[in-house]
Protein backbone atom coordinates (compact mmCIF):
# COMPACT_ATOMS: atom_id res chain seq x y z
CA UNK A 1 0.00 0.00 0.00
CA UNK A 2 2.83 2.37 0.87
CA UNK A 3 4.06 2.65 -2.71
CA UNK A 4 0.64 4.08 -3.60
CA UNK A 5 0.66 6.90 -1.06
CA UNK A 6 -0.12 10.27 -2.63
CA UNK A 7 -0.19 13.78 -1.17
CA UNK A 8 -3.06 15.94 -2.35
CA UNK A 9 -1.71 19.49 -2.27
CA UNK A 10 -4.88 20.71 -0.54
CA UNK A 11 -3.28 19.40 2.65
CA UNK A 12 -0.61 22.15 2.43
CA UNK A 13 -2.53 24.57 0.23
CA UNK A 14 -0.78 27.68 1.51
CA UNK A 15 2.58 26.61 0.08
CA UNK A 16 3.93 27.13 -3.43
CA UNK A 17 3.85 24.42 -6.07
CA UNK A 18 7.63 24.07 -5.90
CA UNK A 19 7.50 23.55 -2.14
CA UNK A 20 4.61 21.10 -2.42
CA UNK A 21 6.69 18.95 -4.74
CA UNK A 22 9.78 19.14 -2.53
CA UNK A 23 7.94 18.26 0.66
CA UNK A 24 5.95 15.38 -0.82
CA UNK A 25 9.11 13.78 -2.18
CA UNK A 26 11.11 14.30 1.01
CA UNK A 27 8.41 12.67 3.15
CA UNK A 28 8.33 9.52 1.02
CA UNK A 29 5.22 10.02 -1.07
CA UNK A 30 5.29 8.44 -4.53
CA UNK A 31 2.42 10.49 -5.92
CA UNK A 32 1.04 14.00 -5.70
CA UNK A 33 -2.33 15.58 -6.41
CA UNK A 34 -2.01 19.03 -7.97
CA UNK A 35 -4.44 21.94 -8.15
CA UNK A 36 -4.91 23.93 -11.32
CA UNK A 37 -4.75 27.27 -9.49
CA UNK A 38 -1.35 26.39 -8.03
CA UNK A 39 -0.01 25.41 -11.45
CA UNK A 40 -1.43 28.58 -13.00
CA UNK A 41 0.25 30.63 -10.26
CA UNK A 42 3.59 29.00 -11.09
CA UNK A 43 3.05 29.69 -14.80
CA UNK A 44 2.27 33.33 -14.03
CA UNK A 45 5.65 33.58 -12.27
CA UNK A 46 7.39 32.53 -15.46
CA UNK A 47 7.69 28.78 -15.03
CA UNK A 48 6.72 26.54 -17.92
CA UNK A 49 4.80 23.27 -17.93
CA UNK A 50 7.99 21.59 -19.12
CA UNK A 51 9.91 22.95 -16.13
CA UNK A 52 7.19 21.80 -13.75
CA UNK A 53 7.28 18.35 -15.38
CA UNK A 54 11.05 18.25 -14.88
CA UNK A 55 10.66 19.16 -11.21
CA UNK A 56 8.20 16.32 -10.78
CA UNK A 57 10.53 13.90 -12.57
CA UNK A 58 13.51 14.95 -10.46
CA UNK A 59 11.41 14.43 -7.32
CA UNK A 60 10.31 10.98 -8.58
CA UNK A 61 6.67 11.97 -8.17
CA UNK A 62 3.78 10.89 -10.34
CA UNK A 63 0.81 13.25 -10.64
CA UNK A 64 -2.00 10.92 -9.63
CA UNK A 65 -4.83 13.46 -9.73
CA UNK A 66 -5.59 16.97 -10.88
CA UNK A 67 -8.11 19.11 -9.01
CA UNK A 68 -10.73 20.14 -9.71
CA UNK A 69 -13.58 20.79 -12.14
CA UNK A 70 -16.69 22.34 -10.63
CA UNK A 71 -19.80 24.06 -11.94
CA UNK A 72 -20.43 21.52 -14.70
CA UNK A 73 -23.61 20.17 -13.10
CA UNK A 74 -25.37 23.42 -12.25
CA UNK A 75 -24.20 25.81 -14.99
CA UNK A 76 -26.99 27.61 -16.86
CA UNK A 77 -26.91 28.17 -20.60
CA UNK A 78 -24.85 31.33 -20.25
CA UNK A 79 -22.27 29.72 -18.01
CA UNK A 80 -22.14 26.36 -19.72
CA UNK A 81 -19.72 27.41 -22.45
CA UNK A 82 -17.38 28.95 -19.87
CA UNK A 83 -17.39 25.76 -17.82
CA UNK A 84 -16.56 23.74 -20.92
CA UNK A 85 -13.63 26.08 -21.63
CA UNK A 86 -12.51 25.60 -18.03
CA UNK A 87 -12.78 21.85 -18.56
CA UNK A 88 -10.62 21.99 -21.66
CA UNK A 89 -7.99 23.98 -19.80
CA UNK A 90 -7.74 21.64 -16.82
CA UNK A 91 -7.65 18.59 -19.11
CA UNK A 92 -4.94 20.21 -21.22
CA UNK A 93 -2.73 21.07 -18.25
CA UNK A 94 -3.32 17.71 -16.61
CA UNK A 95 -2.30 15.91 -19.78
CA UNK A 96 0.81 18.09 -20.14
CA UNK A 97 1.94 17.09 -16.64
CA UNK A 98 1.47 13.39 -17.30
CA UNK A 99 -1.74 13.00 -15.32
CA UNK A 100 -4.72 11.19 -16.83
CA UNK A 101 -7.17 11.82 -13.98
CA UNK A 102 -9.15 14.99 -13.21
CA UNK A 103 -11.47 15.22 -10.21
CA UNK A 104 -14.95 16.69 -10.78
CA UNK A 105 -17.16 17.85 -7.92
CA UNK A 106 -20.97 18.03 -8.02
CA UNK A 107 -23.35 20.88 -7.28
CA UNK A 108 -23.82 21.75 -3.63
CA UNK A 109 -27.43 22.84 -4.10
CA UNK A 110 -30.46 20.73 -4.98
CA UNK A 111 -32.28 20.68 -8.29
CA UNK A 112 -29.58 19.39 -10.65
CA UNK A 113 -29.60 15.64 -10.05
CA UNK A 114 -31.77 14.65 -13.00
CA UNK A 115 -29.55 16.39 -15.53
CA UNK A 116 -26.38 15.14 -13.83
CA UNK A 117 -25.69 12.08 -16.03
CA UNK A 118 -26.10 14.02 -19.27
CA UNK A 119 -23.81 16.81 -18.11
CA UNK A 120 -21.26 14.39 -16.72
CA UNK A 121 -21.26 12.60 -20.07
CA UNK A 122 -20.48 15.87 -21.83
CA UNK A 123 -17.52 16.51 -19.52
CA UNK A 124 -16.21 12.99 -20.13
CA UNK A 125 -16.52 13.46 -23.88
CA UNK A 126 -14.34 16.56 -23.74
CA UNK A 127 -11.86 14.77 -21.47
CA UNK A 128 -11.62 11.89 -23.94
CA UNK A 129 -10.12 14.27 -26.52
CA UNK A 130 -7.20 14.70 -24.10
CA UNK A 131 -7.08 11.00 -23.10
CA UNK A 132 -8.06 11.97 -19.57
CA UNK A 133 -10.40 10.20 -17.16
CA UNK A 134 -12.92 12.07 -15.01
CA UNK A 135 -13.46 11.02 -11.40
CA UNK A 136 -16.68 12.23 -9.78
CA UNK A 137 -16.21 12.97 -6.08
CA UNK A 138 -19.41 12.85 -4.06
CA UNK A 139 -19.47 15.54 -1.37
CA UNK A 140 -20.97 14.71 2.00
CA UNK A 141 -22.26 18.25 2.49
CA UNK A 142 -24.01 18.41 -0.91
CA UNK A 143 -27.79 18.40 -1.12
CA UNK A 144 -27.99 15.54 -3.64
CA UNK A 145 -24.72 13.92 -4.75
CA UNK A 146 -23.53 13.30 -1.22
CA UNK A 147 -22.84 9.58 -1.08
CA UNK A 148 -21.59 6.64 -3.09
CA UNK A 149 -25.04 5.59 -4.28
CA UNK A 150 -26.00 8.93 -5.81
CA UNK A 151 -22.58 9.44 -7.39
CA UNK A 152 -22.63 5.96 -8.90
CA UNK A 153 -26.06 6.66 -10.37
CA UNK A 154 -24.64 9.62 -12.29
CA UNK A 155 -21.52 7.78 -13.44
CA UNK A 156 -23.28 4.55 -14.42
CA UNK A 157 -26.14 6.33 -16.18
CA UNK A 158 -23.70 8.52 -18.10
CA UNK A 159 -22.06 5.31 -19.28
CA UNK A 160 -18.69 6.77 -20.25
CA UNK A 161 -15.63 4.58 -20.53
CA UNK A 162 -13.49 7.34 -19.00
CA UNK A 163 -15.91 8.23 -16.19
CA UNK A 164 -15.52 6.89 -12.67
CA UNK A 165 -15.53 7.73 -8.96
CA UNK A 166 -13.44 9.23 -6.18
CA UNK A 167 -14.05 7.71 -2.77
CA UNK A 168 -13.25 10.31 -0.11
CA UNK A 169 -13.37 8.78 3.38
CA UNK A 170 -14.50 12.01 5.04
CA UNK A 171 -17.37 12.50 2.57
CA UNK A 172 -18.08 8.77 2.76
CA UNK A 173 -18.65 9.13 6.50
CA UNK A 174 -20.44 12.48 6.51
CA UNK A 175 -22.70 11.65 3.56
CA UNK A 176 -23.94 8.39 5.08
CA UNK A 177 -22.31 5.88 2.73
CA UNK A 178 -21.75 2.31 3.95
CA UNK A 179 -18.90 -0.08 3.26
CA UNK A 180 -21.47 -2.49 1.83
CA UNK A 181 -22.27 0.07 -0.87
CA UNK A 182 -18.90 -0.76 -2.40
CA UNK A 183 -19.64 -4.45 -2.77
CA UNK A 184 -21.38 -4.28 -6.13
CA UNK A 185 -19.26 -1.57 -7.73
CA UNK A 186 -17.02 -2.49 -10.66
CA UNK A 187 -13.51 -2.15 -9.27
CA UNK A 188 -12.28 -0.46 -12.43
CA UNK A 189 -14.67 2.44 -11.80
CA UNK A 190 -13.02 3.42 -8.53
CA UNK A 191 -10.38 5.74 -9.88
CA UNK A 192 -9.06 7.26 -6.66
CA UNK A 193 -9.31 7.14 -2.88
CA UNK A 194 -8.98 10.31 -0.78
CA UNK A 195 -8.14 9.72 2.86
CA UNK A 196 -8.75 11.92 5.89
CA UNK A 197 -10.40 11.41 9.25
CA UNK A 198 -13.26 13.25 10.96
CA UNK A 199 -12.83 14.95 14.31
CA UNK A 200 -14.97 13.80 17.21
CA UNK A 201 -17.66 16.45 16.95
CA UNK A 202 -21.41 16.16 16.21
CA UNK A 203 -22.29 15.20 12.65
CA UNK A 204 -24.03 18.55 12.16
CA UNK A 205 -20.70 20.30 12.69
CA UNK A 206 -18.90 17.97 10.30
CA UNK A 207 -21.40 19.00 7.63
CA UNK A 208 -20.71 22.70 8.03
CA UNK A 209 -16.98 22.90 7.36
CA UNK A 210 -14.03 21.01 5.90
CA UNK A 211 -11.99 22.20 8.88
CA UNK A 212 -13.15 19.26 10.96
CA UNK A 213 -10.91 16.96 8.94
CA UNK A 214 -7.80 15.51 10.53
CA UNK A 215 -5.08 12.91 9.96
CA UNK A 216 -6.21 9.29 9.49
CA UNK A 217 -6.35 7.58 12.85
CA UNK A 218 -6.78 10.85 14.77
CA UNK A 219 -10.58 10.89 14.53
CA UNK A 220 -13.67 8.72 14.61
CA UNK A 221 -13.88 7.05 11.18
CA UNK A 222 -13.62 3.26 11.14
CA UNK A 223 -11.34 2.77 8.14
CA UNK A 224 -11.02 -1.02 8.31
CA UNK A 225 -14.38 -1.94 6.67
CA UNK A 226 -13.74 0.52 3.84
CA UNK A 227 -10.21 -0.73 3.23
CA UNK A 228 -11.35 -4.34 3.42
CA UNK A 229 -13.99 -3.77 0.75
CA UNK A 230 -11.47 -2.00 -1.46
CA UNK A 231 -9.09 -4.91 -0.97
CA UNK A 232 -11.79 -7.42 -1.96
CA UNK A 233 -12.49 -5.39 -5.08
CA UNK A 234 -8.80 -5.45 -5.95
CA UNK A 235 -8.36 -1.68 -5.86
CA UNK A 236 -4.76 -0.82 -6.75
CA UNK A 237 -5.00 2.95 -7.28
CA UNK A 238 -3.56 5.82 -5.29
CA UNK A 239 -4.26 6.38 -1.59
CA UNK A 240 -4.29 10.17 -1.52
CA UNK A 241 -4.05 12.15 1.71
CA UNK A 242 -6.38 15.14 1.39
CA UNK A 243 -6.99 17.17 4.55
CA UNK A 244 -8.80 20.48 4.18
CA UNK A 245 -8.08 22.21 7.45
CA UNK A 246 -7.24 25.90 7.89
CA UNK A 247 -5.31 25.21 11.08
CA UNK A 248 -3.03 22.81 9.22
CA UNK A 249 -2.63 25.37 6.43
CA UNK A 250 -1.17 27.76 9.04
CA UNK A 251 1.14 25.11 10.49
CA UNK A 252 4.66 24.19 9.38
CA UNK A 253 4.02 22.42 6.04
CA UNK A 254 7.01 20.11 6.43
CA UNK A 255 5.61 18.90 9.76
CA UNK A 256 2.13 18.47 8.28
CA UNK A 257 3.43 16.37 5.39
CA UNK A 258 5.60 14.24 7.70
CA UNK A 259 2.70 13.60 10.08
CA UNK A 260 0.45 12.89 7.14
CA UNK A 261 2.76 10.23 5.76
CA UNK A 262 3.14 8.67 9.20
CA UNK A 263 -0.64 8.59 9.63
CA UNK A 264 -1.02 6.71 6.35
CA UNK A 265 1.63 4.24 7.51
CA UNK A 266 -0.42 3.76 10.68
CA UNK A 267 -3.50 3.15 8.58
CA UNK A 268 -1.63 0.57 6.55
CA UNK A 269 -0.54 -1.20 9.73
CA UNK A 270 -4.09 -1.14 11.09
CA UNK A 271 -5.44 -2.67 7.91
CA UNK A 272 -2.75 -5.37 7.70
CA UNK A 273 -3.32 -6.33 11.33
CA UNK A 274 -7.05 -6.67 10.71
CA UNK A 275 -6.43 -8.65 7.53
CA UNK A 276 -4.09 -11.09 9.25
CA UNK A 277 -6.56 -11.54 12.10
CA UNK A 278 -9.32 -12.27 9.61
CA UNK A 279 -7.15 -14.81 7.80
CA UNK A 280 -6.31 -16.43 11.12
CA UNK A 281 -9.99 -16.94 11.84
CA UNK A 282 -10.36 -18.92 8.61
C-alpha positions as CSV (number, residue, x, y, z in Angstrom):
1,X,0.0,0.0,0.0
2,X,2.8,2.4,0.9
3,X,4.1,2.6,-2.7
4,X,0.6,4.1,-3.6
5,X,0.7,6.9,-1.1
6,X,-0.1,10.3,-2.6
7,X,-0.2,13.8,-1.2
8,X,-3.1,15.9,-2.3
9,X,-1.7,19.5,-2.3
10,X,-4.9,20.7,-0.5
11,X,-3.3,19.4,2.6
12,X,-0.6,22.1,2.4
13,X,-2.5,24.6,0.2
14,X,-0.8,27.7,1.5
15,X,2.6,26.6,0.1
16,X,3.9,27.1,-3.4
17,X,3.9,24.4,-6.1
18,X,7.6,24.1,-5.9
19,X,7.5,23.6,-2.1
20,X,4.6,21.1,-2.4
21,X,6.7,18.9,-4.7
22,X,9.8,19.1,-2.5
23,X,7.9,18.3,0.7
24,X,6.0,15.4,-0.8
25,X,9.1,13.8,-2.2
26,X,11.1,14.3,1.0
27,X,8.4,12.7,3.2
28,X,8.3,9.5,1.0
29,X,5.2,10.0,-1.1
30,X,5.3,8.4,-4.5
31,X,2.4,10.5,-5.9
32,X,1.0,14.0,-5.7
33,X,-2.3,15.6,-6.4
34,X,-2.0,19.0,-8.0
35,X,-4.4,21.9,-8.1
36,X,-4.9,23.9,-11.3
37,X,-4.8,27.3,-9.5
38,X,-1.3,26.4,-8.0
39,X,0.0,25.4,-11.4
40,X,-1.4,28.6,-13.0
41,X,0.3,30.6,-10.3
42,X,3.6,29.0,-11.1
43,X,3.0,29.7,-14.8
44,X,2.3,33.3,-14.0
45,X,5.6,33.6,-12.3
46,X,7.4,32.5,-15.5
47,X,7.7,28.8,-15.0
48,X,6.7,26.5,-17.9
49,X,4.8,23.3,-17.9
50,X,8.0,21.6,-19.1
51,X,9.9,23.0,-16.1
52,X,7.2,21.8,-13.8
53,X,7.3,18.4,-15.4
54,X,11.0,18.2,-14.9
55,X,10.7,19.2,-11.2
56,X,8.2,16.3,-10.8
57,X,10.5,13.9,-12.6
58,X,13.5,15.0,-10.5
59,X,11.4,14.4,-7.3
60,X,10.3,11.0,-8.6
61,X,6.7,12.0,-8.2
62,X,3.8,10.9,-10.3
63,X,0.8,13.3,-10.6
64,X,-2.0,10.9,-9.6
65,X,-4.8,13.5,-9.7
66,X,-5.6,17.0,-10.9
67,X,-8.1,19.1,-9.0
68,X,-10.7,20.1,-9.7
69,X,-13.6,20.8,-12.1
70,X,-16.7,22.3,-10.6
71,X,-19.8,24.1,-11.9
72,X,-20.4,21.5,-14.7
73,X,-23.6,20.2,-13.1
74,X,-25.4,23.4,-12.3
75,X,-24.2,25.8,-15.0
76,X,-27.0,27.6,-16.9
77,X,-26.9,28.2,-20.6
78,X,-24.9,31.3,-20.3
79,X,-22.3,29.7,-18.0
80,X,-22.1,26.4,-19.7
81,X,-19.7,27.4,-22.5
82,X,-17.4,29.0,-19.9
83,X,-17.4,25.8,-17.8
84,X,-16.6,23.7,-20.9
85,X,-13.6,26.1,-21.6
86,X,-12.5,25.6,-18.0
87,X,-12.8,21.9,-18.6
88,X,-10.6,22.0,-21.7
89,X,-8.0,24.0,-19.8
90,X,-7.7,21.6,-16.8
91,X,-7.6,18.6,-19.1
92,X,-4.9,20.2,-21.2
93,X,-2.7,21.1,-18.2
94,X,-3.3,17.7,-16.6
95,X,-2.3,15.9,-19.8
96,X,0.8,18.1,-20.1
97,X,1.9,17.1,-16.6
98,X,1.5,13.4,-17.3
99,X,-1.7,13.0,-15.3
100,X,-4.7,11.2,-16.8
101,X,-7.2,11.8,-14.0
102,X,-9.2,15.0,-13.2
103,X,-11.5,15.2,-10.2
104,X,-14.9,16.7,-10.8
105,X,-17.2,17.8,-7.9
106,X,-21.0,18.0,-8.0
107,X,-23.4,20.9,-7.3
108,X,-23.8,21.8,-3.6
109,X,-27.4,22.8,-4.1
110,X,-30.5,20.7,-5.0
111,X,-32.3,20.7,-8.3
112,X,-29.6,19.4,-10.7
113,X,-29.6,15.6,-10.1
114,X,-31.8,14.7,-13.0
115,X,-29.5,16.4,-15.5
116,X,-26.4,15.1,-13.8
117,X,-25.7,12.1,-16.0
118,X,-26.1,14.0,-19.3
119,X,-23.8,16.8,-18.1
120,X,-21.3,14.4,-16.7
121,X,-21.3,12.6,-20.1
122,X,-20.5,15.9,-21.8
123,X,-17.5,16.5,-19.5
124,X,-16.2,13.0,-20.1
125,X,-16.5,13.5,-23.9
126,X,-14.3,16.6,-23.7
127,X,-11.9,14.8,-21.5
128,X,-11.6,11.9,-23.9
129,X,-10.1,14.3,-26.5
130,X,-7.2,14.7,-24.1
131,X,-7.1,11.0,-23.1
132,X,-8.1,12.0,-19.6
133,X,-10.4,10.2,-17.2
134,X,-12.9,12.1,-15.0
135,X,-13.5,11.0,-11.4
136,X,-16.7,12.2,-9.8
137,X,-16.2,13.0,-6.1
138,X,-19.4,12.9,-4.1
139,X,-19.5,15.5,-1.4
140,X,-21.0,14.7,2.0
141,X,-22.3,18.3,2.5
142,X,-24.0,18.4,-0.9
143,X,-27.8,18.4,-1.1
144,X,-28.0,15.5,-3.6
145,X,-24.7,13.9,-4.8
146,X,-23.5,13.3,-1.2
147,X,-22.8,9.6,-1.1
148,X,-21.6,6.6,-3.1
149,X,-25.0,5.6,-4.3
150,X,-26.0,8.9,-5.8
151,X,-22.6,9.4,-7.4
152,X,-22.6,6.0,-8.9
153,X,-26.1,6.7,-10.4
154,X,-24.6,9.6,-12.3
155,X,-21.5,7.8,-13.4
156,X,-23.3,4.6,-14.4
157,X,-26.1,6.3,-16.2
158,X,-23.7,8.5,-18.1
159,X,-22.1,5.3,-19.3
160,X,-18.7,6.8,-20.2
161,X,-15.6,4.6,-20.5
162,X,-13.5,7.3,-19.0
163,X,-15.9,8.2,-16.2
164,X,-15.5,6.9,-12.7
165,X,-15.5,7.7,-9.0
166,X,-13.4,9.2,-6.2
167,X,-14.0,7.7,-2.8
168,X,-13.2,10.3,-0.1
169,X,-13.4,8.8,3.4
170,X,-14.5,12.0,5.0
171,X,-17.4,12.5,2.6
172,X,-18.1,8.8,2.8
173,X,-18.6,9.1,6.5
174,X,-20.4,12.5,6.5
175,X,-22.7,11.6,3.6
176,X,-23.9,8.4,5.1
177,X,-22.3,5.9,2.7
178,X,-21.8,2.3,4.0
179,X,-18.9,-0.1,3.3
180,X,-21.5,-2.5,1.8
181,X,-22.3,0.1,-0.9
182,X,-18.9,-0.8,-2.4
183,X,-19.6,-4.4,-2.8
184,X,-21.4,-4.3,-6.1
185,X,-19.3,-1.6,-7.7
186,X,-17.0,-2.5,-10.7
187,X,-13.5,-2.1,-9.3
188,X,-12.3,-0.5,-12.4
189,X,-14.7,2.4,-11.8
190,X,-13.0,3.4,-8.5
191,X,-10.4,5.7,-9.9
192,X,-9.1,7.3,-6.7
193,X,-9.3,7.1,-2.9
194,X,-9.0,10.3,-0.8
195,X,-8.1,9.7,2.9
196,X,-8.8,11.9,5.9
197,X,-10.4,11.4,9.3
198,X,-13.3,13.2,11.0
199,X,-12.8,14.9,14.3
200,X,-15.0,13.8,17.2
201,X,-17.7,16.4,17.0
202,X,-21.4,16.2,16.2
203,X,-22.3,15.2,12.6
204,X,-24.0,18.6,12.2
205,X,-20.7,20.3,12.7
206,X,-18.9,18.0,10.3
207,X,-21.4,19.0,7.6
208,X,-20.7,22.7,8.0
209,X,-17.0,22.9,7.4
210,X,-14.0,21.0,5.9
211,X,-12.0,22.2,8.9
212,X,-13.2,19.3,11.0
213,X,-10.9,17.0,8.9
214,X,-7.8,15.5,10.5
215,X,-5.1,12.9,10.0
216,X,-6.2,9.3,9.5
217,X,-6.4,7.6,12.8
218,X,-6.8,10.8,14.8
219,X,-10.6,10.9,14.5
220,X,-13.7,8.7,14.6
221,X,-13.9,7.1,11.2
222,X,-13.6,3.3,11.1
223,X,-11.3,2.8,8.1
224,X,-11.0,-1.0,8.3
225,X,-14.4,-1.9,6.7
226,X,-13.7,0.5,3.8
227,X,-10.2,-0.7,3.2
228,X,-11.4,-4.3,3.4
229,X,-14.0,-3.8,0.7
230,X,-11.5,-2.0,-1.5
231,X,-9.1,-4.9,-1.0
232,X,-11.8,-7.4,-2.0
233,X,-12.5,-5.4,-5.1
234,X,-8.8,-5.4,-5.9
235,X,-8.4,-1.7,-5.9
236,X,-4.8,-0.8,-6.7
237,X,-5.0,2.9,-7.3
238,X,-3.6,5.8,-5.3
239,X,-4.3,6.4,-1.6
240,X,-4.3,10.2,-1.5
241,X,-4.0,12.2,1.7
242,X,-6.4,15.1,1.4
243,X,-7.0,17.2,4.6
244,X,-8.8,20.5,4.2
245,X,-8.1,22.2,7.5
246,X,-7.2,25.9,7.9
247,X,-5.3,25.2,11.1
248,X,-3.0,22.8,9.2
249,X,-2.6,25.4,6.4
250,X,-1.2,27.8,9.0
251,X,1.1,25.1,10.5
252,X,4.7,24.2,9.4
253,X,4.0,22.4,6.0
254,X,7.0,20.1,6.4
255,X,5.6,18.9,9.8
256,X,2.1,18.5,8.3
257,X,3.4,16.4,5.4
258,X,5.6,14.2,7.7
259,X,2.7,13.6,10.1
260,X,0.4,12.9,7.1
261,X,2.8,10.2,5.8
262,X,3.1,8.7,9.2
263,X,-0.6,8.6,9.6
264,X,-1.0,6.7,6.4
265,X,1.6,4.2,7.5
266,X,-0.4,3.8,10.7
267,X,-3.5,3.2,8.6
268,X,-1.6,0.6,6.5
269,X,-0.5,-1.2,9.7
270,X,-4.1,-1.1,11.1
271,X,-5.4,-2.7,7.9
272,X,-2.8,-5.4,7.7
273,X,-3.3,-6.3,11.3
274,X,-7.1,-6.7,10.7
275,X,-6.4,-8.7,7.5
276,X,-4.1,-11.1,9.3
277,X,-6.6,-11.5,12.1
278,X,-9.3,-12.3,9.6
279,X,-7.1,-14.8,7.8
280,X,-6.3,-16.4,11.1
281,X,-10.0,-16.9,11.8
282,X,-10.4,-18.9,8.6
